[in-house]
Amino acid sequence: MNEREKMVRDLSVGELARRSGVAVSALHFYEAKGLIASTRNTGNQRRYPREALRRVAVIKVAQRVGIPLAEIAEALGSLPQGRNPTAADWAALSARWREDLDQRIAKLQLLRNQLDGCIGCGCLSLEACPLRNPGDQLAEQGPGAHWQG
């Protein structure tokens, strides 16, 4: 493919933003974090390969389920450059994240179940509350205020 054909095929940052539904500033941020890559044309304007559309879609889906950007970057780094991520690539990425998501779901379900009990208990004790101070962990730090957040 010659330079002219590549230029027509590639997307400007505005086109990528419009087609992906992601703000230009977010695309610049993703690029700074190594999640997507661009080249510069002769006018020094960013140009993104069409594969960036799929990568941005993967980033947004992963973010929606709570995957940190560092993990997304690591996963995308395992994909070959210069082509769209395939269904097989997505299956491999989602398998990487499945165990972590299952653990988070289990923790959230436990928290939800404890919250139901807490609302009914009426203790209003920050010292003994299993949600605010699980296992009375703060007692190990001695008397006085210790809670940091």
C-alpha positions, 0 to 999 in steps of 0.5 A: 500500500502506498502512502496515499492509500494509507492516508485515505485508509487511516483516521484523524483523531476527530474521525476516531472520536466520532466513530468510537464515541470517545472524546478526543482527549480520551484518545490522546490519553489512551495513546499516552498510556500506550493503549493505541498508537498513531502516526503523523502525516506530512502536516504533523497531524495524528493518523490512526489505523482503522484497527484503533476502532476495535482497540478503543471498543475493547478498552471501553468494554474492559473499563465498563467491567472495571478492568484497570487501564494498566491491565488493559494496556498489558493485555492489548500489548499482547496483541499483534500490531497492525490488525484488528483484534479477532474474536479469538483475541477477545476470548483470550483477553476475557479469559485473562480477566474472568478470574479477577472478575469472578473474585470481585463479584464474590466480594460484592455479593458478600458485601451486599449480603452483609449490608442486608444484615447490617441494616437490620442489626441496628448496632450503629457501632463502628468498632464492631461493624463487620463492614466498617471494621472487619474482624475488629482489625483496628483494635490491633492498632491500639486505642484512639481514632485510626480510620483513614478513609 
